[in-house]
């Protein structure tokens, strides 16, 4: 799972303002599988010892 955040406040294609600004992006075997509004920060705050890991890309 990857933490995603909007780059702009409005859609560059249609000018709409999104209802949410943060997303959970699911990747499996280097393939983007789904994108959904973020439910909680908790998965991104876990340490590697707690079963989590993160990297800034």
Secondary structure, DSSP 8 states (H G I E B T S, - for coil): -EEEE-SSSS-TTT----S-SEEEEEEETTEEEEEEE---SHHHH--GGGT------
